[in-house]
């Protein structure tokens, strides 16, 4: 798994527990999608839950794949290319010494057989395009059971009996305030430790409960006084 990007998560205990039970259950849903806007914490939540699940030894292996939405020349990859990359990455994970130039149809058969033979948890992170997500869905369902897939996506998957869309929401006020103070302490921003509760809550009223946005405010407070940051945000 990639290293965690968090030292502590806030407001996700109930969600993480429910998600863990859904993934560990030996029946559908076989594909679960964490859905939400950018910066809302989908990747962090998936990472956190995966680390808990590893301890249960329910799966033969846990594989983390990160989908890149752009090529080196800054053009978006096609949905078909994104799917081929997923299959190629799984092939290299399962058979690291094999020929990386094996055609996709042949590699797909091998990967499907492996995922059907024993339960694996495959995490596919950073699905931004609705077309990419829709294109992957049919093939993932075909490869699942007993293996499961956990996706992070900005768009909801088509509603099917084997798919569970799990919306990741903004943090409520209390958790957002706790995150602000914790992150400020982590990065050494002293302004937050002395800020009045009303000032901290005013950040939430303007920014909302998106964790990434809240962390960006802390970064600004390392350079500017709170009053100036707030006047720039309003």
C-alpha positions in Angstrom: 0.0 0.0 0.0 1.2 3.6 -0.5 2.3 5.3 2.7 -0.6 7.0 4.5 -1.0 10.7 3.8 -2.5 11.3 7.3 -1.4 10.9 10.9 -5.0 10.8 12.1 -8.4 10.7 10.4 -11.4 12.5 11.8 -15.1 11.8 11.4 -14.7 8.4 9.6 -14.9 5.8 12.4 -18.5 4.8 11.7 -18.0 4.9 7.9 -14.8 2.9 8.1 -16.4 0.2 10.3 -19.3 -0.2 8.0 -17.1 -0.3 4.9 -14.8 -2.9 6.4 -17.8 -5.1 7.2 -19.1 -4.8 3.6 -15.7 -5.7 2.2 -15.1 -8.7 4.5 -18.6 -10.1 3.9 -18.3 -13.3 1.7 -21.1 -12.1 -0.6 -22.1 -9.1 -2.7 -21.5 -6.2 -3.1 -18.4 -7.3 -5.1 -17.6 -3.8 -6.2 -17.6 -0.8 -3.8 -17.0 2.7 -4.8 -16.1 5.6 -2.5 -17.6 8.6 -4.3 -17.0 12.2 -3.6 -15.4 15.5 -4.8 -11.6 15.9 -5.0 -9.9 16.4 -1.6 -12.8 14.9 0.4 -10.6 12.0 1.7 -11.6 9.0 -0.5 -8.0 7.8 -0.9 -7.2 8.3 2.8 -10.3 6.4 3.8 -9.5 3.5 1.4 -6.0 3.4 2.7 -7.1 3.3 6.3 -9.7 0.6 5.8 -7.3 -1.5 3.7 -4.8 -1.5 6.6 -7.4 -2.7 8.9 -8.6 -5.5 6.5 -5.1 -6.8 6.1 -5.1 -7.9 9.7 -8.1 -10.1 9.2 -6.4 -12.4 6.7 -9.7 -12.6 4.7 -7.9 -12.0 1.4 -5.1 -13.8 -0.3 -3.6 -10.4 -1.1 -4.5 -6.7 -1.2 -3.4 -4.9 -4.3 -3.4 -1.1 -4.7 -3.5 0.4 -8.2 -3.4 4.1 -8.9 -5.1 5.3 -12.1 -3.4 8.2 -13.9 -5.8 10.3 -15.9 -3.1 11.8 -18.1 -0.3 10.7 -20.3 3.2 12.2 -20.5 2.1 14.7 -23.1 -0.8 15.9 -20.9 -3.5 14.3 -22.9 -6.2 12.2 -21.2 -5.9 8.5 -21.7 -8.8 6.6 -23.3 -11.1 4.5 -21.2 -9.9 1.4 -23.0 -6.3 2.4 -22.2 -7.1 2.9 -18.6 -8.6 -0.6 -18.4 -5.6 -2.1 -20.2 -3.3 -0.4 -17.7 -5.3 -2.0 -14.8 -5.0 -5.4 -16.3 -1.3 -4.9 -17.1 -0.6 -3.7 -13.6 -2.4 -6.7 -12.1 -0.5 -9.0 -14.4 2.8 -7.6 -13.3 1.8 -7.9 -9.6 0.8 -11.5 -9.9 3.6 -12.6 -12.3 6.5 -10.2 -11.9 8.9 -12.3 -13.9 6.6 -12.7 -16.8 6.7 -11.0 -20.2 5.2 -7.5 -19.8 4.3 -7.4 -23.5 1.7 -10.2 -23.3 -1.4 -9.0 -25.2 -4.3 -7.7 -23.1 -6.8 -10.4 -24.0 -4.5 -13.1 -22.9 -3.5 -11.3 -19.8 -7.1 -10.6 -19.0 -7.9 -14.4 -19.1 -5.0 -15.0 -16.7 -6.0 -12.2 -14.3 -9.6 -13.3 -14.3 -8.7 -16.9 -13.5 -6.5 -15.7 -10.6 -9.2 -13.5 -9.1 -11.8 -16.2 -9.5 -9.6 -18.9 -7.9 -9.1 -17.2 -4.6 -10.3 -14.0 -2.8 -8.2 -10.9 -3.5 -9.0 -7.3 -2.6 -8.1 -4.9 -5.5 -8.2 -1.2 -4.8 -8.3 1.1 -7.8 -7.6 4.7 -6.8 -8.3 8.0 -8.6 -11.0 7.3 -11.1 -11.9 10.8 -12.2 -13.7 10.2 -15.5 -17.3 9.0 -15.6 -16.5 7.1 -18.9 -13.5 5.4 -17.4 -15.5 4.3 -14.4 -18.4 3.0 -16.5 -16.1 1.2 -18.9 -14.3 -0.6 -16.0 -17.5 -1.6 -14.2 -18.7 -4.4 -16.5 -15.2 -6.1 -16.5 -14.7 -5.7 -12.8 -18.0 -7.5 -12.1 -17.0 -10.3 -14.4 -13.7 -10.8 -12.6 -15.2 -10.5 -9.0 -16.5 -13.2 -6.7 -14.8 -14.3 -4.5 -12.4 -11.3 -5.1 -13.6 -7.8 -4.4 -12.9 -4.3 -5.8 -12.7 -1.1 -3.9 -12.7 2.1 -6.1 -12.3 5.7 -5.4 -14.2 7.8 -7.9 -15.5 11.3 -8.4 -18.6 10.0 -10.2 -21.2 7.5 -9.0 -21.2 4.1 -10.6 -24.3 2.8 -12.4 -26.7 1.3 -9.8 -26.5 -2.5 -9.9 -27.0 -5.3 -7.4 -23.3 -6.1 -7.3 -22.2 -2.5 -6.8 -22.4 -0.3 -3.7 -21.8 3.5 -4.1 -20.6 4.9 -0.8 -20.7 8.7 -0.7 -17.9 10.4 1.2 -19.3 13.6 2.8 -17.7 16.7 4.1 -16.8 16.7 7.8 -19.2 18.1 10.3 -18.1 21.2 12.3 -16.7 19.4 15.4 -14.6 17.0 13.3 -13.5 19.9 11.0 -12.3 21.9 14.0 -10.5 18.9 15.4 -8.7 18.4 12.0 -7.7 22.0 11.8 -6.1 22.1 15.2 -4.5 18.7 14.8 -3.0 19.5 11.4 -1.8 22.9 12.6 0.0 21.1 15.5 1.5 18.5 13.1 3.0 21.1 10.8 3.9 23.6 13.5 1.5 26.5 12.7 1.2 28.3 16.1 -1.7 30.6 15.0 -4.2 27.9 15.4 -3.2 27.0 18.9 -4.1 30.5 20.1 -7.1 31.1 17.8 -10.5 31.5 19.5 -13.2 28.9 18.9 -15.3 31.5 17.1 -12.4 32.2 14.7 -11.9 28.5 14.0 -15.6 28.0 13.4 -15.6 31.0 11.0 -13.0 29.1 8.8 -15.5 26.2 8.6 -18.4 28.5 7.7 -16.4 29.8 4.8 -14.4 26.7 3.6 -16.8 23.9 4.6 -15.7 20.4 5.7 -13.5 19.4 2.8 -10.3 18.1 4.5 -8.0 19.2 1.7 -9.4 22.8 1.8 -9.1 22.9 5.5 -5.4 21.9 5.3 -4.8 24.5 2.7 -6.0 27.2 5.1 -3.5 26.0 7.7 -0.8 26.3 5.0 -1.8 29.9 4.4 -1.8 30.6 8.2 1.9 29.8 8.2 2.4 32.9 6.0 -0.5 35.3 6.8 -2.5 36.3 9.9 -6.0 34.7 10.2 -7.8 37.9 9.6 -6.0 38.4 6.2 -6.6 34.7 5.2 -10.3 35.0 6.0 -10.7 38.3 4.1 -9.1 36.7 1.1 -11.5 33.7 1.3 -14.7 35.6 1.7 
